[in-house]
């Protein structure tokens, strides 16, 4: 278990960590701290005690003036920096209080190869005024009902910038600021303990209606996003596709999914694709994509507190066109430490415990949610016996076109089998993920539109 004796909590959040479910939004007085003692996203604006986490600057919206952005990849504005120090199995005890349990387990299993290179922490990027305005309104308007399974009153950004409960923080993961239109080449390497690699390639198109522009009044609090994936490799899977409709009302609009089979040329509804349905792309299940994906209904969620942790952040190096996939997968059991950048960040820690009588392969889940981006930087997943089983580390960068933080790679590591996957890597593709480049076509994100999309 993590020991959170030295919690770093925002002034506005002090005294709000209660096990009871808080269904109402915060007061206007609390929300007024957004943009003052708190950033517009709800993070602590001030530096930490020793300055190793600087004060929030937010000086860059979109591409920094220091990089040459061609619209295809996000160049690294910190490319010339060197690590401040490296954490290894030999000096682990000096930094253990700023590591997740999963990271410590990786050091124990791979003492000769696992390493954390720590770089200076930067808080230079910001979100648009439009997104900030939505988040400020969400702070006093968002609410949960139906035992925390229905979100109302939120739109266009993180729902609870000043979270008061575990379930509210979970919805911050689900509603973290995101592009409204996504077109991405998704490449995944499933690396077995032997070193053998299975390559999975698909393309993703997604339309996130929750994040679409300024039409707050026009959003019906139901459907949040549509997504279409087209499988390209391995050859036996080529031509398959999936169409998914997501929601933030898991009672009124449960997730729906269809799969296209090129052999029969039929699109069939697949109600069982969710929760702990296993994925071919790596040692993970459907609802752990990006940390958490889909309904939180099978777990009881507790907000543990806030902690300073070394997590992957500003991982622009993963988009360097000189980076080869073989460099990412050069080590066994975990990705090559040379390609990752870690920074000391404040993270919220939230735990989910499997409800009695409910089925899931995980008995407990712990998320480390970075405060500036509301992205899951890391996740520890335990089996039903209470043993740490799988560890997720997500590379968090900033998309210059969408002007939001996003995950430019995810690494799912299985401590039992020794396998891991490097997912959504793009450095060898013609472009990285492209955001907000076009409007969706008429009927594009419908079952009929998927049938006619050239699968």
ZAKOL-784384 format. One record per residue (C-alpha): residue in three letters; x, y, z. Coordinates in steps of 0.001 Angstrom, whole numbers, padded with zeros to 6 digits, always signed. Layout:
% ZAKOL-784384
ALAXYZ
...
//
This chain:
% ZAKOL-784384
UNK+000000+000000+000000
UNK+001056+003574-000580
UNK+001721+005552+002561
UNK+000202+008995+002146
UNK+001312+010570+005416
UNK+002618+013637+003613
UNK-000338+014531+001459
UNK-000083+017657-000641
UNK-003645+018915-000843
UNK-005060+022077-002311
UNK-006464+024552+000168
UNK-009850+024260-001470
UNK-009823+020461-001192
UNK-008783+020248+002469
UNK-011302+018356+004524
UNK-013163+017049+001491
UNK-011723+013541+001345
UNK-014658+011588+002715
UNK-015699+008034+001869
UNK-019285+009125+001236
UNK-020353+009849-002314
UNK-020579+013596-002927
UNK-023313+014097-005487
UNK-023344+017888-005550
UNK-020911+020345-007092
UNK-018674+022636-005022
UNK-019697+026083-003839
UNK-019148+029273-005803
UNK-016554+030312-003201
UNK-014539+027151-003785
UNK-014840+027455-007552
UNK-013570+031035-007343
UNK-010123+029626-006533
UNK-009835+028327-010092
UNK-007346+030640-011790
UNK-006054+031856-008404
UNK-004628+029425-005855
UNK-005688+026696-008262
UNK-005015+026591-011976
UNK-008043+026783-014306
UNK-007978+022945-014280
UNK-007954+022661-010494
UNK-004273+021880-009934
UNK-002218+023611-007274
UNK-000795+026733-008872
UNK+002078+027135-006425
UNK+005413+025353-006451
UNK+006081+022599-003943
UNK+008149+023220-000832
UNK+011608+022743-002357
UNK+010785+024030-005855
UNK+011320+020678-007557
UNK+007768+021116-008854
UNK+007633+024693-010152
UNK+004695+027054-010040
UNK+002257+026754-012904
UNK+003150+029027-015828
UNK+000810+028043-018664
UNK+002746+030274-021031
UNK+002155+028183-024160
UNK-001153+027553-025911
UNK-000516+025296-028887
UNK+002947+024952-030410
UNK+005707+026792-028498
UNK+007667+029442-030436
UNK+010806+027395-029783
UNK+009844+024457-032059
UNK+009240+023952-035761
UNK+005817+022308-035910
UNK+004873+020826-039299
UNK+001447+019586-038237
UNK+002432+015914-038234
UNK+004371+015339-035011
UNK+004741+017393-031822
UNK+008434+018388-031582
UNK+010052+018216-028152
UNK+010581+021713-026678
UNK+012876+020155-024055
UNK+014977+018013-026411
UNK+018278+019493-025203
UNK+017700+018666-021544
UNK+019611+015912-019784
UNK+018356+013829-016853
UNK+018863+015332-013412
UNK+019491+011827-012092
UNK+018463+008210-012648
UNK+016692+005881-010255
UNK+017955+002314-010350
UNK+017560-000779-008212
UNK+020776+000227-006421
UNK+019565+003636-005219
UNK+015836+002840-005095
UNK+015578+003288-001324
UNK+016479+006978-001676
UNK+013409+007660-003816
UNK+010891+005005-002715
UNK+008535+007567-001147
UNK+008023+009168-004582
UNK+007332+005976-006524
UNK+004202+003942-007152
UNK+003896+000388-005912
UNK+003938-000835-009490
UNK+007211+000930-010191
UNK+008789-000651-007118
UNK+007559-004041-008288
UNK+009157-003475-011700
UNK+012459-002646-010014
UNK+012184-005871-008009
UNK+011451-008010-011071
UNK+013883-006321-013478
UNK+016685-004899-011282
UNK+019237-004856-014098
UNK+017153-003203-016822
UNK+014341-001106-015333
UNK+015356+002516-014779
UNK+013675+005887-014268
UNK+015434+008910-015772
UNK+014218+012039-013991
UNK+014170+015358-015851
UNK+013245+018898-014757
UNK+009521+019397-014221
UNK+007783+021854-016567
UNK+004276+023309-016307
UNK+004347+025449-019441
UNK+001248+024417-021405
UNK-002324+025569-020936
UNK-005786+024938-022296
UNK-007947+027357-024250
UNK-010092+030030-022633
UNK-013131+028164-023953
UNK-012160+024945-022172
UNK-011273+026865-018996
UNK-014714+028496-019029
UNK-016411+025106-019340
UNK-014386+023684-016466
UNK-015213+026658-014254
UNK-018913+026174-014971
UNK-018634+022429-014423
UNK-017230+023050-010937
UNK-020567+024383-009705
UNK-022953+022645-012130
UNK-021761+019040-012507
UNK-023471+016393-010424
UNK-023769+012630-010218
UNK-026888+010547-009755
UNK-027934+006889-010029
UNK-025306+005838-007487
UNK-022636+007697-009411
UNK-023421+006212-012809
UNK-025006+009275-014421
UNK-023186+012567-014965
UNK-025225+015710-015529
UNK-024432+019394-015787
UNK-020922+018987-017230
UNK-019587+019679-020710
UNK-016434+020479-022632
UNK-013821+019651-020012
UNK-013025+017933-016758
UNK-016224+017566-014732
UNK-014980+018034-011155
UNK-011870+020242-011053
UNK-012094+020238-007239
UNK-012946+016569-006569
UNK-014610+015648-003309
UNK-014835+011865-003667
UNK-013321+008917-005434
UNK-016131+008636-007957
UNK-015775+012312-008887
UNK-012098+011796-009558
UNK-012953+008780-011703
UNK-015209+011008-013807
UNK-012328+013454-014166
UNK-010398+010620-015807
UNK-013337+009960-018119
UNK-013938+013640-018965
UNK-010357+014885-019080
UNK-009895+017618-021684
UNK-009667+015987-025083
UNK-009868+016742-028815
UNK-013317+016524-030361
UNK-012107+014856-033576
UNK-009428+012164-033561
UNK-007718+010406-036472
UNK-004852+008220-035340
UNK-002593+005449-036615
UNK-002536+003048-033689
UNK+000450+000712-033663
UNK+001001-001724-030796
UNK+003856-004100-030052
UNK+002926-007071-027855
UNK+006305-008179-026474
UNK+006401-011684-025001
UNK+008752-012658-022178
UNK+010879-014449-024800
UNK+011327-011209-026731
UNK+009057-012288-029594
UNK+006852-009436-030794
UNK+003355-009521-032231
UNK+002471-006339-034121
UNK-001063-004984-034103
UNK-001994-002116-036397
UNK-005277-000302-036741
UNK-006610+003142-037458
UNK-008847+005068-035100
UNK-011472+007681-035835
UNK-013338+009215-032921
UNK-015840+012012-032517
UNK-016014+013277-028933
UNK-019294+015148-028815
UNK-018796+016067-025152
UNK-015780+018151-026149
UNK-017238+019641-029326
UNK-016879+023421-029368
UNK-019087+025696-027328
UNK-022472+024032-027802
UNK-023017+023323-024136
UNK-026773+023843-024349
UNK-027009+021474-027312
UNK-025382+018505-025594
UNK-027958+016147-024126
UNK-025799+014687-021309
UNK-026135+011288-022983
UNK-023780+010147-025728
UNK-020234+011347-025124
UNK-018243+009884-028007
UNK-018273+007657-031076
UNK-015248+005612-032140
UNK-014396+003460-035153
UNK-011321+001229-035346
UNK-010230-000495-038554
UNK-007853-003434-038150
UNK-004834-003557-040494
UNK-002568-006207-038937
UNK-001877-008994-038140
UNK-003060-010390-041516
UNK-005582-012772-039965
UNK-007360-009784-038376
UNK-007122-007405-041337
UNK-010426-005943-042366
UNK-012111-006307-039004
UNK-013609-003229-037431
UNK-015303-002008-034278
UNK-017840+000756-033807
UNK-018418+001958-030247
UNK-020808+004472-028722
UNK-019823+005773-025287
UNK-021772+007698-022696
UNK-021472+009424-019338
UNK-024904+008124-018403
UNK-024226+004450-017797
UNK-027832+003844-016761
UNK-029748+005647-019511
UNK-027187+005128-022295
UNK-025024+002055-021591
UNK-022044+001563-023877
UNK-022882-000046-027218
UNK-020478-001809-029527
UNK-020599-003445-032964
UNK-017963-005557-034715
UNK-017536-005947-038468
UNK-016439-009344-039815
UNK-015018-009128-043354
UNK-015606-012856-043861
UNK-019363-012534-043525
UNK-019487-008804-044386
UNK-021781-008354-041416
UNK-021815-005802-038619
UNK-023015-007412-035408
UNK-023788-005883-032038
UNK-021469-007195-029324
UNK-022828-006370-025871
UNK-020072-008275-024057
UNK-017167-006120-025287
UNK-016432-004134-022148
UNK-015135-004306-018597
UNK-012649-007231-018349
UNK-012993-008455-021923
UNK-009395-009331-022939
UNK-007563-007408-025644
UNK-005369-008873-028388
UNK-003065-005853-028371
UNK-001497-006547-024991
UNK-001803-007917-021452
UNK-004828-005833-020536
UNK-008614-005699-020681
UNK-011012-003305-022387
UNK-011746-001020-019460
UNK-008111-000278-018605
UNK-007357+001526-021852
UNK-005813+004897-020967
UNK-006069+003836-017319
UNK-009858+003579-017200
UNK-012343+003316-020027
UNK-016079+002804-019693
UNK-018420+002444-016756
UNK-016951+002535-013217
UNK-019871+000511-011857
UNK-018072-002670-010789
UNK-015839-000985-008218
UNK-016200+001093-005065
UNK-013948+004121-005427
UNK-012042+005817-002633
UNK-010075+009043-002928
UNK-006811+008392-001082
UNK-005246+011835-001468
UNK-002461+013593-003314
UNK+001168+012593-003566
UNK+004354+013659-005362
UNK+005453+010886-007720
UNK+007910+010428-010583
UNK+005698+009718-013597
UNK+006094+009812-017389
UNK+005396+013377-018518
UNK+006282+015644-021437
UNK+007123+012450-023322
UNK+007601+014185-026674
UNK+010622+011939-027289
UNK+008172+009158-028187
UNK+007193+011164-031296
UNK+010756+011800-032477
UNK+010877+010554-036063
UNK+014408+009281-035463
UNK+013019+006885-032866
UNK+012572+003356-034183
UNK+010070+000899-032792
UNK+012901-001535-032164
UNK+014362+001052-029791
UNK+011129+001167-027781
UNK+010939-002630-027515
UNK+014668-003287-026995
UNK+014210-004600-023444
UNK+012138-007469-022087
UNK+009419-007060-019479
UNK+009142-003289-019868
UNK+009824-000607-022486
UNK+013342+000668-023053
UNK+014030+003269-020318
UNK+016036+005341-022820
UNK+012869+006480-024606
UNK+010949+007726-021556
UNK+011070+010997-019667
UNK+009933+011113-016037
UNK+009163+014232-014031
UNK+008183+014809-010421
UNK+004472+015638-010556
UNK+001619+015962-008114
UNK-000862+013155-008630
UNK-004222+012327-007132
UNK-004398+008719-005923
UNK-007730+006908-006225
UNK-008449+003241-005515
UNK-011208+000996-006755
UNK-012175-002156-004842
UNK-014260-004780-006612
UNK-017811-004867-005283
UNK-018965-008030-003526
UNK-020663-010477-005838
UNK-019389-008683-008973
UNK-017038-010271-011500
UNK-013844-008711-012822
UNK-010320-010040-013278
UNK-009028-007212-011066
UNK-009843-007147-007374
UNK-008317-003728-006787
UNK-007104-000882-008996
UNK-005055+002145-008075
UNK-004748+005155-010370
UNK-002190+007969-010187
UNK-003897+010918-011873
UNK-001609+013824-012801
UNK-003103+017096-011581
UNK-002363+019433-014533
UNK-003707+017102-017232
UNK-006135+014823-015325
UNK-004574+011943-017249
UNK-003825+008589-015609
UNK-000037+008624-015486
UNK+000186+005170-013907
UNK-002080+002366-012743
UNK-001515-000609-010433
UNK-003905-003517-011040
UNK-004288-006318-008477
UNK-005824-009746-008975
UNK-008747-010978-006882
UNK-006314-012510-004369
UNK-004804-009091-003689
UNK-001538-009685-005575
UNK-000125-006917-007768
UNK-000509-008258-011291
UNK-000217-005583-013957
UNK+001322-002121-014095
UNK+000444+000629-016566
UNK+002643+003622-017395
UNK+001255+006236-019798
UNK+003324+008750-021724
UNK+001686+012176-021326
UNK+002468+014907-023847
UNK+000725+017986-025258
UNK-000964+018033-028655
UNK-000234+021307-030421
UNK-003239+021077-032736
UNK-005831+020193-030081
UNK-004195+022297-027346
UNK-004714+019587-024729
UNK-002605+016982-022980
UNK-002945+013460-024325
UNK-001340+010018-024141
UNK+001199+009534-026927
UNK+001941+005950-025831
UNK+000788+003471-023194
UNK+002749+000607-021685
UNK+000925-002342-020089
UNK+003276-004590-018120
UNK+002363-008027-016754
UNK+004427-008919-013690
UNK+003365-012584-013811
UNK+003876-013502-017458
UNK+006711-011068-018122
UNK+004968-009775-021253
UNK+004180-006148-021983
UNK+002721-004040-024739
UNK+003729-000672-026155
UNK+000498+000774-027551
UNK-000282+003773-029752
UNK+003325+004330-030750
UNK+003625+006454-033901
UNK+007208+007592-034517
UNK+007588+005466-037681
UNK+004161+006398-039081
UNK+003547+009211-041622
UNK+001930+011240-038825
UNK+001195+011026-035148
UNK-002416+011341-034015
UNK-004221+014191-035761
UNK-006769+016215-033835
UNK-009558+018638-034758
UNK-008552+018713-038430
UNK-012033+018278-039911
UNK-015721+018000-039172
UNK-017288+014532-039125
UNK-018986+013528-042353
UNK-022785+013073-042434
UNK-023658+009688-040891
UNK-019946+008872-040516
UNK-020303+007714-036922
UNK-023233+005352-037334
UNK-023443+001610-038002
UNK-024494+002386-041571
UNK-021613+004802-041954
UNK-019172+002168-040777
UNK-020479-000333-043325
UNK-019789+002140-046118
UNK-016401+003326-044830
UNK-014317+000991-046988
UNK-013569-001750-044476
//
